[in-house]
């Protein structure tokens, strides 16, 4: 087993097809296929199931790739510390719930990066995938919010997945609406006030229960009209056109100039923070991003 073989397997999983991975790695498709099969044979594991449409990671393959990403990440840290990394391509990935401040922090990180080559990823995704991405080292860091609905459950899950949560900021729960909304002049809103209007929330896939909801699950549970979306652009449009509202955590979830955030009454709070793998020291890039998050969260 070599680091190169591990990199080949991880890249194939990311690309979804051997041909796309071979193109990205600048090697021939037969060479990549052979390298992965030799790795599977040596380790006694079936990493991929082959289909007509590409490759699908098996269940044991997911576990194997988690260890592979960990080894590759540690190798990168060693290269940065002892070998000098300025000549190679810098890789870094973040997974986050739908927060605007995490995007601002990522933008500041990229603007301050002096390297000539990099491959950075920002994954704005579901709550469960944030946890899974960091646990499986698809991302070095994840950002999410805890509240009274989900904190006990998610903290247990952090322990199971070997993740460590660190608080960034605590903010009041709120909803955001368009400036043209009939309730836009209120200083506080109750769930009863919001009942006539559709609640716009982010779809959580197969993990769509209250513990993975972005915001307070009671807000959506109390609303007789609910619309689930996948993208923020769709969310913004529906809020404007339908007089809808969306749960907001109060740190710039809505960057739109035509929308406003109004606190909920009675007051409830979100604790926003980041998660890292417990068994890995954060890289200099991760520490840089954490500092950018702290600064962006103050805005």
C-alpha positions in Angstrom: 0.0 0.0 0.0 1.3 3.4 -0.9 0.1 7.0 -0.4 -0.2 7.3 -4.2 -2.6 4.3 -4.2 -4.7 5.9 -1.4 -4.8 9.2 -3.3 -6.0 7.3 -6.4 -8.8 5.6 -4.5 -9.9 8.8 -2.8 -9.9 10.7 -6.1 -12.0 8.0 -7.8 -14.5 8.2 -5.0 -14.7 12.0 -5.3 -15.1 11.9 -9.1 -17.5 9.1 -9.3 -16.0 7.5 -12.4 -12.6 6.0 -13.2 -12.3 8.0 -16.4 -12.9 11.4 -14.7 -10.4 10.5 -11.9 -7.8 9.4 -14.4 -8.1 12.7 -16.2 -7.8 14.6 -13.0 -4.8 12.6 -11.9 -3.1 12.8 -15.4 -2.7 9.0 -15.7 -4.3 6.5 -18.0 -7.6 4.8 -17.1 -6.1 1.3 -17.2 -3.3 2.3 -14.9 -5.7 3.8 -12.4 -7.9 0.7 -12.5 -4.9 -1.6 -12.0 -3.6 0.5 -9.1 -7.0 0.5 -7.3 -7.5 -3.3 -7.9 -4.0 -4.0 -6.5 -4.9 -1.9 -3.4 -8.1 -3.7 -2.9 -6.4 -7.1 -3.3 -3.6 -6.2 -0.9 -5.9 -4.8 1.8 -8.6 -7.5 1.3 -11.4 -4.9 0.8 -13.8 -4.1 -2.0 -13.7 -0.3 -2.1 -15.8 0.1 -5.2 -18.8 -1.6 -6.8 -18.5 -1.1 -10.6 -21.6 -0.1 -12.5 -22.3 1.0 -16.1 -22.5 4.6 -14.9 -19.2 4.5 -12.9 -18.1 3.4 -9.5 -20.0 3.4 -6.2 -18.3 3.3 -2.9 -19.2 0.1 -0.9 -20.0 0.2 2.8 -16.6 -1.2 3.8 -15.1 1.2 1.2 -16.5 4.2 3.0 -14.7 3.1 6.2 -11.5 2.3 4.3 -11.6 5.7 2.6 -12.1 7.4 5.9 -8.7 6.0 7.1 -7.2 6.8 3.7 -8.1 10.4 4.0 -6.7 10.5 7.5 -3.4 9.1 6.3 -3.2 11.5 3.4 -4.0 14.5 5.6 -1.3 13.5 8.1 1.1 13.1 5.2 0.2 16.6 4.0 0.9 18.0 7.5 4.3 16.3 7.5 5.1 17.8 4.1 4.1 21.3 5.3 6.1 21.0 8.5 9.3 19.3 7.3 9.3 19.2 3.5 8.0 22.6 2.4 4.6 22.7 0.7 5.0 25.8 -1.5 5.7 23.8 -4.6 2.7 21.5 -4.5 -1.1 22.0 -4.8 -2.7 23.1 -1.5 -5.9 21.2 -0.6 -8.5 22.4 1.9 -12.3 21.7 2.4 -15.0 23.1 4.6 -18.5 21.7 5.2 -21.2 24.0 6.7 -24.9 24.5 7.3 -26.4 27.4 5.4 -24.6 30.4 7.1 -23.5 33.4 5.1 -20.7 34.2 7.6 -18.9 30.9 6.9 -18.8 31.9 3.2 -17.3 35.3 4.1 -14.7 33.6 6.2 -13.8 31.2 3.4 -13.5 34.1 1.0 -11.1 35.8 3.3 -9.1 32.7 3.6 -8.7 32.3 -0.1 -7.9 36.0 -0.6 -5.1 35.7 1.9 -3.6 32.5 0.5 -0.2 33.2 -1.1 0.3 29.8 -2.9 0.3 29.5 -6.7 -1.7 26.3 -6.8 -4.7 25.2 -4.7 -7.8 23.1 -4.8 -10.3 24.4 -2.2 -13.8 23.1 -1.5 -16.7 24.8 0.3 -19.6 22.4 0.8 -22.8 24.1 2.0 -24.9 21.0 2.8 -27.2 19.1 5.2 -26.5 18.8 8.9 -25.8 15.1 8.7 -23.4 15.5 5.8 -21.5 18.2 7.7 -20.9 15.6 10.5 -20.1 12.8 8.0 -17.7 14.9 5.9 -15.6 15.8 8.9 -15.7 12.3 10.4 -14.6 10.8 7.0 -12.1 13.6 6.4 -13.8 14.8 3.2 -13.6 18.2 5.0 -11.1 19.3 7.6 -13.7 21.4 9.5 -17.5 21.7 9.7 -19.7 24.5 11.0 -23.2 24.0 12.5 -25.6 25.2 15.2 -26.9 23.6 18.4 -30.1 24.5 20.1 -32.4 23.1 22.8 -34.1 20.8 20.2 -30.9 19.1 19.0 -28.0 19.7 21.4 -28.3 16.6 23.6 -28.6 14.3 20.5 -25.9 15.9 18.4 -23.4 15.9 21.3 -23.9 12.2 21.7 -23.4 11.9 17.9 -20.2 13.9 18.2 -18.8 11.4 20.7 -19.8 8.4 18.4 -18.1 10.0 15.4 -15.0 11.1 17.3 -15.7 14.8 16.7 -15.0 17.8 19.0 -17.3 20.8 19.0 -16.0 24.3 19.9 -18.4 27.2 20.4 -17.9 30.3 18.3 -20.9 32.5 19.2 -24.3 32.3 20.9 -27.1 34.1 19.1 -30.9 34.5 19.5 -33.2 32.4 17.4 -35.0 34.5 14.7 -36.7 34.2 11.4 -36.0 36.2 8.3 -38.6 37.7 5.9 -38.7 40.1 3.0 -38.8 43.8 3.8 -42.2 43.9 2.0 -43.6 41.2 4.3 -46.8 42.2 6.3 -44.9 41.5 9.5 -41.8 43.5 8.6 -42.5 46.3 11.1 -42.5 44.0 14.2 -39.7 44.0 16.7 -40.5 40.4 17.8 -42.5 37.6 16.3 -44.3 34.6 17.8 -45.1 31.3 16.2 -48.8 32.4 16.2 -47.9 35.5 14.2 -46.2 33.3 11.6 -49.0 30.7 11.2 -50.6 32.3 8.1 -47.4 32.2 6.1 -45.3 29.4 4.5 -42.2 28.3 6.4 -39.2 27.8 4.0 -36.7 25.3 5.2 -33.7 23.4 3.9 -34.2 19.7 2.9 -32.1 17.3 5.0 -32.4 14.3 2.8 -33.0 11.0 4.5 -32.0 12.6 7.8 -34.9 15.0 7.9 -35.9 14.7 11.6 -35.9 17.4 14.3 -32.3 16.7 15.4 -30.9 17.7 12.0 -33.2 20.6 11.3 -31.5 23.9 10.6 -33.0 26.2 13.2 -35.6 25.4 15.8 -37.7 22.5 14.7 -40.7 23.8 16.6 -40.9 26.7 14.1 -41.6 24.3 11.2 -43.6 22.0 13.4 -46.0 24.8 14.4 -46.4 26.0 10.8 -49.3 24.5 8.8 -47.6 25.5 5.5 -44.1 24.1 4.9 -41.8 24.2 1.8 -38.5 22.4 1.7 -35.8 23.6 -0.7 -32.2 22.7 -1.5 -30.7 26.0 -2.5 -30.5 29.4 -0.9 -31.4 31.2 -4.2 -34.7 29.2 -4.3 -35.3 30.0 -0.6 -34.8 33.8 -1.2 -37.2 33.8 -4.2 -40.0 32.0 -2.3 -39.6 34.2 0.7 -40.1 37.3 -1.5 -42.9 36.0 -3.8 -44.9 34.0 -1.2 -44.5 36.2 1.9 -42.7 33.2 3.4 -40.3 33.1 6.3 -37.3 31.0 7.2 -35.6 30.1 10.5 -32.5 32.3 11.0 -29.7 32.0 13.5 -28.9 35.7 13.6 -25.4 35.8 12.1 -26.0 36.7 8.5 -27.8 33.6 7.2 -29.6 36.0 4.9 -27.2 38.3 2.9 -30.0 39.7 0.8 -30.5 43.5 1.1 -34.3 43.1 0.7 -34.7 40.8 3.7 -34.6 41.3 7.5 -34.1 39.2 10.5 -36.6 39.4 13.4 -36.1 37.7 16.8 -38.5 35.1 18.0 -40.5 35.5 21.2 -40.2 33.9 23.7 -36.4 34.2 23.3 -34.4 31.1 22.5 -30.8 30.7 21.4 -28.5 28.9 19.0 -24.9 28.0 19.8 -22.9 28.1 16.6 -19.5 26.4 16.5 -17.1 24.2 14.5 -16.3 20.5 14.6 -12.9 18.8 14.1 -11.7 15.3 14.4 -10.6 14.6 18.0 -7.7 12.4 16.9 -6.1 14.9 14.6 -4.2 18.2 15.1 -5.6 21.0 13.0 -3.5 22.1 10.0 -2.3 25.7 9.7 -4.9 26.2 7.0 -7.6 25.0 9.4 -6.4 27.3 12.2 -6.4 30.2 9.7 -10.0 29.4 8.7 -11.0 29.2 12.4 -9.6 32.7 13.0 -11.5 34.0 9.9 -14.7 32.4 11.3 -14.2 34.2 14.6 -13.8 37.5 12.8 -16.8 36.9 10.4 -19.1 35.9 13.3 -18.6 39.3 14.9 -20.0 41.2 11.9 
